[in-house]
Amino acid sequence: MRRLTVTVSAVALLLAACGAGADTGDAGTIPTLPASSTTQPESTTEPTGAPTTTVPTATSLPPQETRFVDVYFVKDGGYATPIARAVPATSDVAANAIRTLIAGPTAAEAEAGLSSAVPVDTLLLGIAIHDGLAKIDLSREFEAGGGTFGMTARLGQVVYTLTQFPTITRVEFHLDGEPVTVFSSEGLILDEPVTRSDYLAALPLSPTPSATVDRWEQADIPHLGDAASADTRRVVLVADDDVLNVRIGPGVDNDIIGMLAPGVVVAMTGPQREVGSSTWVEIVTPIGAGWVNDLFLASVVSDETFAGDPEVMHLLDELSGIMAAGGDLTAVASVRGLYVSHNATPIRFTPDVLDTILTDTTTYKWPSAALDATDPEQLAELPDETFAEAIADRFVSTYGDVDTELAVDDPLVGGNGRPPEYAIPFELRGFHYMAVYDPGDNPEYEGLDWTTWYVSIDYEDDRPVVVGLTLDEWAP
């Protein structure tokens, strides 16, 4: 008989961080699945912890501390422009800045005229800093290609990015461990350390930076804790190394005035605007009002309220019923769509596909915990399954099993399973959840044929809705 366990943890929000970065901090693309036929689920380019012995609540996030750095991209093909990013606040902050530089501009930044001469397949092999000199070791990919301006620009980007730090005034380049005296096929001479002034003529600093960023500390934001209110929201659906941009007005065409780290609770002021297909809301910031994309804000609901809400169980029953009948998931899903984590980073199925996703015959190579989808041979071993086969049928089977257990904001895992701080993707950890656990029925496997689904839930218009589904399992 299915059993319901209610456990409400008192673990507080463990986040005190500063942030950078569309809305999310140009968080990057949420991955799509490789389709074996027709189209893939639509992805989004808006927005992308340390293990702990304490099991967090659904609305807790691992401790995180970030700091702002500048990375220098090329504006309109001729100027070096600093763009703020948030990186982990560790002792190797310069290395984190270079890794962020290598990753390049976001899609939105590229549309705004920003580019990078640094090859994205470059590897940072090390940085040693002593007495104002940074010795940076990069992989040989860094000198691939040609063109005098391009080669000069990539050197300048690195030098500008490193010399923002007061401990660095000069830079010495190494490739694959060897010091560079002549760089690339263009024959650029690097027989001594270089400084920022060596590149100002060829790659001048932009006279008009692309955005004005007020780099407030997250601690400067009015402390709201986990206080549940109609006017408070929590930053969600943002990766642990990313941030949510705050803009001076609604829409990505407005300048960034600040950035919020995942898990931060903010107060809304009331106004909201529709911009394209997105809703933007005004919030309180340390320097006045700012605007953020509502996609990345979740209701703040206390553990006790969520645990005592009978509508949550009704929601699970309705979700299972719709899946079994092949119906319309928009009746139970968030207005954001549905995020599905099938042994991998969450994939967003947008609202416009949820009405037919259960009858859609498109098949995908759904990720497996046992196979590497980047290996063509292992990818071929993955079965071709529709959403209904891979997600709906399996959820219905788990939810409807006679010995399935349910828990509120509490892990129910097999003997070799993972608690939510490992199983649930970081982007979904700001939500309350229901654990749906089937301990397995085959005595031959001694309980190791278990399956757990974590159903992430938000409140919209004062009613619970499904935001995400996370699969965790062990299959013999």
N, C-alpha and C positions, 0 to 999 in steps of 0.2 A: 504494500500500500504506500502511495506517495506520502512523504513526510515533509513538513515545512519546519525549518529551523529559523528562528529569528535571533540574530546576534547584532547588537549595536555597539560598535567600538567607540571609545572616547578619544581616540588618537586625533590630535589637532592637525590643522594644515601646517605642513612642515616646509613652508616655502618663504624665503626672504631673498629675493633676487632682483637684479635690474635687467632690463631687456633691450633688444634692438629689433629692427626689422621688418609684405602685403598682407596681408591683412588677413593671413599671418605675415610676419616679418618676411614677406615673400618666402614663405616656408617651404616652397618647393612643391613638386607634383606628388599627389597621392597616387601610388602605383596602380596600374591596371593589370589584369590578367592576360597572359598570352591566349588568344582565342584560337580554337581549332576550326572555327567556321564563322562566317559573317563578321559582326562588329564586336568591339570590346566595350565593357562598361565605361561610361564617360568618367574622366578623372577631373580633378580640380587643381589649378595652380595657385589658388588663393591660399592658402591658409590664409607648414610639415610643421633610471636612477640607481642610483647605487643600491645594491642589495642591502636589506636591513633585516634584523631578527624580529622586528615588530611588524605585524601585519597591518598595513594601513587600512583606513576605511575607504569606501568608494570615492570619497571626495578629497582624500589626502594624496599628496604627491611627494616623491622623494625630495630630500633637501637639495637645493640648487642655488648656486651663486654665480652670477655672470657679471661681465663688465663690458663697457663699450670700447670698441676699437674702430679705427678708420682703415678701410681697404681702398686702394686707389685703382679706379677703372679709367678707361679712356673715353672722354666725352666728345661726341660728334667728330671722332677721328683725329683729334688734335690736342686735347687738353686732358691733364690728369685731374680727376675729380674724386674727392674723398666721399665714401659712402659708409655710413655707420652700420656696424654689425655688433651683435652681442655674442661673446664667446665665453666659454667657461673661465671663471676667475681663478686660474691656477698659476703656478710659478712659471709655466711655459706659455705665457700669454702671447709672446711674439710668435711662437710656433703656431698657436691657434689662429692668429691673424693671417699668417701666410697660408695655412690650409684653407681658410675662408676665401682668401684672394684667389687661390688656385681654382676653387669651385666656380668662380666667375659670377657675372651679374645674373639676376633673376630675369624671367621673361618680361616682366613689367619694366625693369630697368633697361633691358635691351630695346624695348619699344620706345623708351625715352631717349635713346641715342647713346647709351653706355655700352662699351665693349671691353674686352680684355685681350691683350696680346699674349698672355700666359697660357700655354697649352693645358687643358683640363686633365690630361693624363700625366702631368708632372707629379712626381712624388717628392715630398719633403723628407730628406734623409736625416737631417739634424741641423741644429743651430747652437753655436757656442758663442757666448757673449762675455767679453773681458775688456776692461779699460776702454769702453766706448766703441770697441770693434766687434761687429757681429760676423762670424764666419758661418755662412749658410751653405749647406750641402743639398743639392737637388739632383734628381735623376736626369739622365741624358735627354729625356724627352723635352726638357726645358729649352734646349737649343735647336729643336727640330724646326724645319721650315726655312724661310728666307725673307729678304727685304730689310733694308737698313733701318727704316722707321720702326717696323714691327719688332726687330731685335732690340733696338734701343728702348722702345716703349716697355717691353717686358722687363728689362733690367730696371728701368725707372720705376715701374709699378712696385717692384720688390723693394727697391731702395726707399721710396717714399713711405711705403707701409711700415718698414722696419724703423726708419728714423723718426717716426712719430713718438717713439718711446725715449724718454730722457737718458736712458742708459746706452743708447746707440747713436753714434754720429757718423760711423764709417761702416761699409759693408764689403766683405771679401767673398767672392763667389767660388764655390767648389761644385764639381759635377762628378757624381759617383765616387766621391772621396778624394778626387784629384783637384788641386788648385787650378783655376782657369787664368791663363794669361792672354789667350786669344779666343774670343767667344764667337762661335757659330761660323758658318760659311761666309758670313759678311766680314769676318776678320776684325771685329771690334776689339780693341786693345784693353785688357784688364790686368795690367802687370802690377797694379797697386790698388789698395782699397779705394772705393768710390764713395762719394757723398751726394747728398741731395742736390747740391749746386752743379754737379756734373751733368744733370739731366734737365735743368730748368729751361735751357734754350731749346732743346729738341722736343721736350714734353712739358710745356709750361703748365703751371697750376691753373685750373679753371677759374676765371674771374667771377663766375656765377654758379656756385654749387647748386646741385639739383634739388636739394631740400634743406630746410633749416630744422635741425633736431635739437630739442631741449633734452639734455641727457639727465633727466631726474633719476634719482635712486628710487628703487621700489619702496624703500622704507619711508620715502616722502609722501607716498600715496596715503590718504586717510585710512587708518587701520579699521577695517570692518570685520576682520576675523571671519567666522562662519555664520554671522548673524543673518538669519533668514528674513527677507523683506521683499516686497513687491518691487523695490527699487534697486536691489543688489543683484549682481551677476558675477559668475566666476569665469575666468578665461580658460577655455577648453579647446580640444582638437588642434593643439599646437604641440609640435615635437619638443622633446626635452632640451634641445639645443637651439630652439627658435623662439620667436617672440611675436606678439601681436602689435602691429603698427597702430598708433594713435595719430589721426590726421586733423588738420585745422578745420576741415569741412567734410561733409559726406562724399565718399567716392575716392578712388585711387588717384584721381587727377589732382587732389589737394596735397599740399606739403605735409610731411611727417613732422609732428611736433613732440613725439615721445613714443615709448615702447613699453609693452607690458609683458611680464614673464608668465608662463603657464601657471595656472592655479590662483593667481591674484584675484581678489574680490574687489569689484569696483561698484560705485554708485551711479545709477543713471539719473539724468536730470529731467527726462520726460520727452523732449523732441525726438522724432525719428523721421527718416526720409527714405523713399524708395529710389535707388539708383540702379537702373537696368533691372536685373533679376535679383539684386541684393537689397537687404534692408540695413540701413545704417542708423546707429543710435548715438545720442550725445551722452557723454559720461563726465564725471568729475575727475580732474587731474590736479597735480600740485601747482599748475600754472593757469588754472581756469578750465573752461570746457574744452573737450576734444571729442572726436568722432571715431567710432570703430565699427567694423562689420559685425552685425548681430549673429552671423553664422558661428562666431567663435565665442559666444557668451552663453552660459547655461544658468538656469535658475538655481538659486541657493536654497536648498531644502534641508531642514535638520534631519539627522539620523532618525530621531524618534518619530517625526512626521512621516517620513518615508516608510519606516518599518510598520507603522500603524495604519497605512492607507490601504483599504480593501480594494481600491481600484487597480493597484499594482497586480494583484492576482488575477483580476478580471482581464487586465491587459495581456498577461501571459496566456490565459485561456483563449482570448480572441486571436492572438498571434498564431497559436498552434492551430486553431480552427481554420483561419484563413489559409495557412500554409497547406493544411490537409485538403482543402477544397480547391486549391489553385486559384484563389481569389485576388483581391486588390489590396496590396500591402500599405497603400497610402492611408488607409483607415486607422492604422496603428503606428505608423512611422513618423518620425520627426519631419518638420518642414524642410530640414536640411537634406533629407534623403536618408539612406541607410549605409552605415559603415560596417563592413564585414571583414573580420580578421580570421582568415582561414590558414592558420599556421604561418602567418606572415604579417607584414605591415598592413594596416587597414586600407581597404579599397572602398571608395565612395560610389554608391549607386544613387544617381540623382533622382529627385522626386518624379521627373517625367517618365521614368522607366518602371517605377514600382507598381503601376497598375497592371502591367502585363509581364513582369519579370518571372512570375511563377508558371506562365504558359509559354514563355519564350524558348524556342528550340536551339538557340545559340549555345554552343558548348565551349568550355574553357579548360585549360590546364591548371586546375586549382593546386596551390602549393601544398607540399607534404613536409612534415617534420622529419621524414626519413630520407627524402630525396632532394638533391640540389637542382633546382630548376634552371640554373645557369649552365649546367652541363647538358649538352644536347642529348647524350645517350640516356641520362637519367630523366630528362624532360620527356623523352619518348615513352618512358615507363608510366608516366602519370596518366590516369584515365581521362577521357574526354567526357565531361559532365556538364549538364545545364545547372542553372541556379537552383532549380527545384530539386534536382538529384543530389547535388553536393551540399546544399544548405537546408532547404525546406524539409525534404524527406527525412534527413538525419535528425533535424531538430524535433520534428514530430515524433519520431521513433524514441528519442531520448525522453522527451517530455511526457509521453504517454506510457512509458514502461511502468509496470506495477511496483517496482522497487526504487523508482526515481525519488531523489531527495531534493528539496528546494531550500535555499537559504537566502536571507536578506543581508546584503553587504558583508558576506562571510564566505570564505572559500570552503568548498566541498570537493576534495580531490582524492584520487586514488593513492595507493601506497607509494607510488613513484611519481606522483603528480606535482604540479607547480601551483603555489598560491598565487593570488591575483597580481601581486607586485611583479611577478615574472610572466604570467600568462596573458594578462590584459595589456594591450599596447598602451604606451604612455599617453597617447593622444586621447584615450578614452577613460583615463583614470580620474578625471574630474567629475565623473557622473556616479550616481548611485547605481547599483546593479543587483540583479537576481542571479544566483548560481543555480543551475539545473544540472544535477549530477546523477548519472546512471552508473552504479558500481560494477556493472557487468554481470552476465548470467552464465557464463561457461565455467564450470568448476575446474576444467582442465588448466585454465590460466590463473587460477587462484586470485581472482579479483583484479587482474591486470588488463582486462579488456574493458576498461572504463571510458566514459565520455563525460566531459563537462562543457556546458555552454554558459557563458556569462552574457547576460542581456543587460546592456547599458541603457539607462532610462533617464530622460529629462522631463521637465514639466513645461508644457506650452498651453497657454490659455487655461491654466490651473488644472490640467489633466495630464497624467503620465503618458509618455509616448516612447517608442523604441528608437534609440539613436544608433546603437551598435550591437552586433553579434560577434562574440569571440569564441572560437572553438579551441578546446584543449582536450587531448585524448591520448590514449595509448592503445594501439591496435596490434595484436599478435600477428 
